[in-house]
């Protein structure tokens, strides 16, 4: 029996017929012939990925086989010894890479007495055949129509087959002497081997390294998914060939991250807070579980949040938002205004239900975190549960409703005909939003507007008037700094900011990682404004000393507000009347063409000033009328009593202590492992950028990094060997997310919440989507494109099936 041999370099194998025709002219040898060693040596390269050289063999039965052509040093031989299974697998894996195929482990037989693997099979990844699975519906096989149950139908999903029954393999057997010996080695393959162009698509040519995993997790914090991360990685390394992994590998790791957290999500979430409490003594958190030991409430505030509340917590807005996590838990941040007039977060909560008990717990926990210091005013929407919970918790804080939410309902409640065809909306807005009128004046104007449009008996307007003290600014004029916030728009803005970092599919661990990322972005912006206010000064429009003084003490944004008041006060205001009463000087100031006049009371002894517009009381900034008086009295600086620390550029420099005596800003100066890891990545990227333009520097850097890596791998391998473990994907995940898998689960993941605004409710309950109002439906309808109806011939939001003219005709019949 003879075999036909042909040695050639294969990039893409030719058709079987053409190859057989070409081989017919080759010389024939006996079956026990051995290929010349020089031919093997000439085509072997164990370390460089080149096109594999093979010997295609035509067997007596007509089966084509391929024998890899590589160095003898890489080939296993029967009788070869290995000290461990891992050593043998690594050897066969190196051989498979040089030969042009992918290996996989198969059956391993254990010897129970010695607790060792007796036999280990190393196969080609194309060994065996894929079994066809059967789809069963209701316990019966899925069958085609007209066929019996015995006719089995394969899964309709299209999948590519990789296994073709390849027999190439290596078998290792354990010897009593303590080593493994190769007892069988089959070299030929029944399929074409991989070329270098195909290697990057094979499992052996792909590997998710720590850089890939870090990019996936870091990008996810800013709502960038694994697919976009893969594209960004390609741009970073130059081409897809240099990425070292596939798009599916990126998606799989993202999936594995969620699978790793699943089941331990709530416990890891709580453990993370406990670890932060150990690191930062001023870190505050609390949580509660339900009767099934599932997480239902959580609140947290880090030291910076608590310090910000101590500085800017006079006005607080609280509003909830939805679709930030996979459990539909409601996210509620406490929001205020900082010294740059930007949003600042004081704390955050997650609750499972929007009920009185949940809100009462959140408010009590918030108050506990802030040392029992209540805000001057708390603004919320008209949620009935909050309305009941807030008076139970806050004793001195004034509760106000959001004006914007109320006025938004006005056209719908009153009627669009009145609001669109008359001046009712303009007149009622002037009455409601005015901050300069007293309560009696508001009541008079409100009555006149309603009488003019004959709405005195309107039920909804009556209800608004009865609770006017909860939302009309005229009733809060005497509350200090009550004008900083009149609506929950700050919370709405903050919620929109957080939703840019979150999505409805996040675990609690992922959610908190993204929350921290959003908080870092907020604080980075605050730091940038701090720098501008400290080292840069805005340009003055006048030569007045008051303006120059203000530019030095106020932050930039607050100074611009003061500058506007100063400009109007100096150039548009004038004295209407002047008199003295009981040692006070009374200035009646007129403002341009306005009918209203403003009295300013001035005490020359201590520069005490008070204006009836009460702008300073509402906003903490001197009004134009007071500035006019100071200018007239030749005062060159703003009196200290009228410079609030909360608006100065040095507001955050004030040291704040918690109840335990810890300085809050000092608590965040501890360097944790995560920060050191980020610094390490920064150093590596800096070195790469410095060496980028010089090939010699790049070579030295790669050489040094490889040497460092080998040392670390040896050290880690030694530690893993001592601990009888090995590095895994789980280890990388724990390193990157900064949390470990708990050994004991006390707090179970929350139930999927069902609330009015979650959008997606519990699947399978028949209410997978929230109910939409008529207004929302109309808005969605108006955004659709009009189409031509063949029934009536008009452009509209219908077709011939639901044409309104067709409906009328059917009604007549």
Secondary structure in CASP SS format (residue, H / E / C, confidence):
PFRMAT SS
TARGET T0000
AUTHOR 0000-0000-0000
METHOD secondary structure of the structure
MODEL  1
X C 1.00
X E 1.00
X E 1.00
X E 1.00
X C 1.00
X C 1.00
X E 1.00
X E 1.00
X E 1.00
X C 1.00
X C 1.00
X C 1.00
X C 1.00
X C 1.00
X C 1.00
X H 1.00
X H 1.00
X H 1.00
X H 1.00
X H 1.00
X H 1.00
X H 1.00
X H 1.00
X C 1.00
X C 1.00
X C 1.00
X C 1.00
X E 1.00
X E 1.00
X E 1.00
X C 1.00
X C 1.00
X C 1.00
X C 1.00
X C 1.00
X C 1.00
X H 1.00
X H 1.00
X H 1.00
X H 1.00
X H 1.00
X H 1.00
X C 1.00
X C 1.00
X C 1.00
X C 1.00
X C 1.00
X C 1.00
X C 1.00
X C 1.00
X C 1.00
X C 1.00
X E 1.00
X E 1.00
X E 1.00
X E 1.00
X E 1.00
X E 1.00
X C 1.00
X C 1.00
X C 1.00
X C 1.00
X C 1.00
X E 1.00
X E 1.00
X E 1.00
X E 1.00
X E 1.00
X E 1.00
X C 1.00
X C 1.00
X C 1.00
X C 1.00
X C 1.00
X C 1.00
X C 1.00
X C 1.00
X C 1.00
X C 1.00
X C 1.00
X E 1.00
X E 1.00
X C 1.00
X C 1.00
X H 1.00
X H 1.00
X H 1.00
X H 1.00
X H 1.00
X H 1.00
X H 1.00
X H 1.00
X H 1.00
X H 1.00
X H 1.00
X H 1.00
X H 1.00
X H 1.00
X H 1.00
X C 1.00
X C 1.00
X C 1.00
X E 1.00
X E 1.00
X E 1.00
X E 1.00
X E 1.00
X E 1.00
X E 1.00
X E 1.00
X E 1.00
X C 1.00
X C 1.00
X C 1.00
X C 1.00
X E 1.00
X E 1.00
X E 1.00
X E 1.00
X E 1.00
X E 1.00
X E 1.00
X E 1.00
X E 1.00
X C 1.00
X C 1.00
X C 1.00
X C 1.00
X C 1.00
X C 1.00
X C 1.00
X C 1.00
X C 1.00
X E 1.00
X C 1.00
X E 1.00
X E 1.00
X C 1.00
X C 1.00
X E 1.00
X E 1.00
X C 1.00
X C 1.00
X C 1.00
X C 1.00
X C 1.00
X C 1.00
X C 1.00
X C 1.00
X C 1.00
X C 1.00
X C 1.00
X C 1.00
X E 1.00
X C 1.00
X C 1.00
X C 1.00
X C 1.00
X C 1.00
X C 1.00
X C 1.00
X C 1.00
X C 1.00
X C 1.00
X C 1.00
X C 1.00
X C 1.00
X C 1.00
X E 1.00
X E 1.00
X E 1.00
X E 1.00
X E 1.00
X E 1.00
X C 1.00
X C 1.00
X C 1.00
X C 1.00
X C 1.00
X E 1.00
X E 1.00
X E 1.00
X E 1.00
X E 1.00
X E 1.00
X E 1.00
X C 1.00
X C 1.00
X E 1.00
X C 1.00
X C 1.00
X C 1.00
X C 1.00
X C 1.00
X C 1.00
X H 1.00
X H 1.00
X H 1.00
X H 1.00
X C 1.00
X C 1.00
X C 1.00
X H 1.00
X H 1.00
X H 1.00
X C 1.00
X C 1.00
X C 1.00
X C 1.00
X H 1.00
X H 1.00
X H 1.00
X H 1.00
X H 1.00
X H 1.00
X H 1.00
X H 1.00
X H 1.00
X H 1.00
X H 1.00
X C 1.00
X C 1.00
X C 1.00
X C 1.00
X C 1.00
X H 1.00
X H 1.00
X H 1.00
X H 1.00
X H 1.00
X H 1.00
X H 1.00
X H 1.00
X H 1.00
X H 1.00
X H 1.00
X H 1.00
X C 1.00
X C 1.00
X H 1.00
X H 1.00
X H 1.00
X C 1.00
X C 1.00
X C 1.00
X C 1.00
X H 1.00
X H 1.00
X H 1.00
X H 1.00
X H 1.00
X H 1.00
X H 1.00
X H 1.00
X H 1.00
X H 1.00
X H 1.00
X H 1.00
X H 1.00
X H 1.00
X H 1.00
X C 1.00
X C 1.00
X C 1.00
X H 1.00
X H 1.00
X H 1.00
X H 1.00
X H 1.00
X H 1.00
X H 1.00
X H 1.00
X H 1.00
X H 1.00
X H 1.00
X H 1.00
X H 1.00
X H 1.00
X H 1.00
X C 1.00
X C 1.00
X C 1.00
X C 1.00
X E 1.00
X E 1.00
X E 1.00
X E 1.00
X E 1.00
X E 1.00
X C 1.00
X C 1.00
X C 1.00
X C 1.00
X E 1.00
X E 1.00
X E 1.00
X E 1.00
X E 1.00
X E 1.00
X E 1.00
X E 1.00
X C 1.00
X H 1.00
X H 1.00
X H 1.00
X H 1.00
X H 1.00
X H 1.00
X H 1.00
X H 1.00
X H 1.00
X H 1.00
X C 1.00
X C 1.00
X E 1.00
X E 1.00
X E 1.00
X E 1.00
X E 1.00
X E 1.00
X E 1.00
X C 1.00
X C 1.00
X C 1.00
X C 1.00
X C 1.00
X C 1.00
X C 1.00
X C 1.00
X E 1.00
X E 1.00
X E 1.00
X E 1.00
X E 1.00
X E 1.00
X E 1.00
X E 1.00
X C 1.00
X C 1.00
X C 1.00
X C 1.00
X C 1.00
X E 1.00
X E 1.00
X E 1.00
X E 1.00
X E 1.00
X E 1.00
X E 1.00
X E 1.00
X E 1.00
X C 1.00
X C 1.00
X C 1.00
X C 1.00
X H 1.00
X H 1.00
X H 1.00
X H 1.00
X H 1.00
X H 1.00
X H 1.00
X H 1.00
X H 1.00
X H 1.00
X H 1.00
X H 1.00
X H 1.00
X H 1.00
X C 1.00
X C 1.00
X C 1.00
X C 1.00
X C 1.00
X C 1.00
X C 1.00
X E 1.00
X E 1.00
X E 1.00
X E 1.00
X C 1.00
X C 1.00
X C 1.00
X H 1.00
X H 1.00
X H 1.00
X H 1.00
X H 1.00
X H 1.00
X H 1.00
X H 1.00
X H 1.00
X H 1.00
X C 1.00
X C 1.00
X C 1.00
X C 1.00
X E 1.00
X E 1.00
X E 1.00
X E 1.00
X C 1.00
X H 1.00
X H 1.00
X H 1.00
X H 1.00
X H 1.00
X H 1.00
X C 1.00
X H 1.00
X H 1.00
X H 1.00
X H 1.00
X H 1.00
X C 1.00
X H 1.00
X H 1.00
X H 1.00
X H 1.00
X H 1.00
X H 1.00
X C 1.00
X C 1.00
X H 1.00
X H 1.00
X H 1.00
X H 1.00
X H 1.00
X H 1.00
X H 1.00
X H 1.00
X H 1.00
X H 1.00
X C 1.00
X C 1.00
X C 1.00
X C 1.00
X C 1.00
X H 1.00
X H 1.00
X H 1.00
X H 1.00
X H 1.00
X H 1.00
X H 1.00
X H 1.00
X H 1.00
X H 1.00
X H 1.00
X H 1.00
X H 1.00
X H 1.00
X C 1.00
X C 1.00
X C 1.00
X C 1.00
X C 1.00
X C 1.00
X H 1.00
X H 1.00
X H 1.00
X H 1.00
X H 1.00
X H 1.00
X H 1.00
X H 1.00
X C 1.00
X H 1.00
X H 1.00
X H 1.00
X C 1.00
X C 1.00
X H 1.00
X H 1.00
X H 1.00
X H 1.00
X C 1.00
X C 1.00
X C 1.00
X C 1.00
X C 1.00
X C 1.00
X C 1.00
X C 1.00
X C 1.00
X C 1.00
X C 1.00
X C 1.00
X H 1.00
X H 1.00
X H 1.00
X H 1.00
X H 1.00
X H 1.00
X H 1.00
X H 1.00
X H 1.00
X H 1.00
X H 1.00
X C 1.00
X C 1.00
X C 1.00
X C 1.00
X C 1.00
X C 1.00
X C 1.00
X C 1.00
X H 1.00
X H 1.00
X H 1.00
X H 1.00
X H 1.00
X H 1.00
X H 1.00
X H 1.00
X H 1.00
X H 1.00
X H 1.00
X H 1.00
X H 1.00
X H 1.00
X H 1.00
X H 1.00
X H 1.00
X H 1.00
X H 1.00
X H 1.00
X H 1.00
X H 1.00
X H 1.00
X H 1.00
X H 1.00
X H 1.00
X H 1.00
X H 1.00
X C 1.00
X C 1.00
X C 1.00
X C 1.00
X C 1.00
X C 1.00
X C 1.00
X C 1.00
X C 1.00
X H 1.00
X H 1.00
X H 1.00
X H 1.00
X H 1.00
X H 1.00
X H 1.00
X H 1.00
X H 1.00
X E 1.00
X C 1.00
X H 1.00
X H 1.00
X H 1.00
X H 1.00
X H 1.00
X H 1.00
X H 1.00
X H 1.00
X H 1.00
X H 1.00
X H 1.00
X H 1.00
X H 1.00
X H 1.00
X H 1.00
X H 1.00
X C 1.00
X E 1.00
X E 1.00
X E 1.00
X E 1.00
X E 1.00
X E 1.00
X E 1.00
X E 1.00
X E 1.00
X C 1.00
X C 1.00
X E 1.00
X E 1.00
X E 1.00
X E 1.00
X E 1.00
X E 1.00
X E 1.00
X E 1.00
X C 1.00
X C 1.00
X C 1.00
X C 1.00
X C 1.00
X E 1.00
X E 1.00
X E 1.00
X E 1.00
X E 1.00
X E 1.00
X E 1.00
X C 1.00
X C 1.00
X C 1.00
X C 1.00
X E 1.00
X E 1.00
X E 1.00
X E 1.00
X C 1.00
X C 1.00
X C 1.00
X H 1.00
X H 1.00
X H 1.00
X H 1.00
X H 1.00
X C 1.00
X C 1.00
X C 1.00
X C 1.00
X H 1.00
X H 1.00
X H 1.00
X H 1.00
X H 1.00
X H 1.00
X H 1.00
X H 1.00
X H 1.00
X C 1.00
X C 1.00
X C 1.00
X C 1.00
X C 1.00
X C 1.00
X C 1.00
X H 1.00
X H 1.00
X H 1.00
X C 1.00
X C 1.00
X H 1.00
X H 1.00
X H 1.00
X E 1.00
X C 1.00
X C 1.00
X H 1.00
X H 1.00
X H 1.00
X C 1.00
X C 1.00
X C 1.00
X E 1.00
X C 1.00
X C 1.00
X C 1.00
X C 1.00
X C 1.00
X E 1.00
X H 1.00
X H 1.00
X H 1.00
X H 1.00
X H 1.00
X H 1.00
X C 1.00
X C 1.00
X C 1.00
X H 1.00
X H 1.00
X H 1.00
X H 1.00
X H 1.00
X H 1.00
X H 1.00
X H 1.00
X H 1.00
X H 1.00
X H 1.00
X H 1.00
X H 1.00
X H 1.00
X H 1.00
X H 1.00
X H 1.00
X H 1.00
X H 1.00
X C 1.00
X C 1.00
X C 1.00
X H 1.00
X H 1.00
X H 1.00
X H 1.00
X H 1.00
X H 1.00
X H 1.00
X H 1.00
X H 1.00
X H 1.00
X H 1.00
X H 1.00
X H 1.00
X H 1.00
X H 1.00
X H 1.00
X H 1.00
X H 1.00
X H 1.00
X H 1.00
X H 1.00
X H 1.00
X H 1.00
X H 1.00
X H 1.00
X H 1.00
X H 1.00
X H 1.00
X C 1.00
X C 1.00
X C 1.00
X C 1.00
X C 1.00
X C 1.00
X H 1.00
X H 1.00
X H 1.00
X H 1.00
X H 1.00
X H 1.00
X H 1.00
X H 1.00
X H 1.00
X C 1.00
X C 1.00
X C 1.00
X C 1.00
X C 1.00
X C 1.00
X C 1.00
X C 1.00
X C 1.00
X C 1.00
X E 1.00
X C 1.00
X C 1.00
X C 1.00
X C 1.00
X C 1.00
X C 1.00
X C 1.00
X C 1.00
X C 1.00
X C 1.00
X C 1.00
X E 1.00
X C 1.00
X C 1.00
X C 1.00
X C 1.00
X C 1.00
X C 1.00
X C 1.00
X C 1.00
X E 1.00
X C 1.00
X C 1.00
X C 1.00
X C 1.00
X H 1.00
X H 1.00
X H 1.00
X H 1.00
X H 1.00
X H 1.00
X H 1.00
X H 1.00
X H 1.00
X C 1.00
X C 1.00
X C 1.00
X C 1.00
X E 1.00
X E 1.00
X C 1.00
X C 1.00
X C 1.00
X C 1.00
X C 1.00
X C 1.00
X E 1.00
X E 1.00
X C 1.00
X C 1.00
X C 1.00
X C 1.00
X C 1.00
X C 1.00
X C 1.00
X H 1.00
X H 1.00
X H 1.00
X H 1.00
X H 1.00
X H 1.00
X H 1.00
X H 1.00
X H 1.00
X C 1.00
END
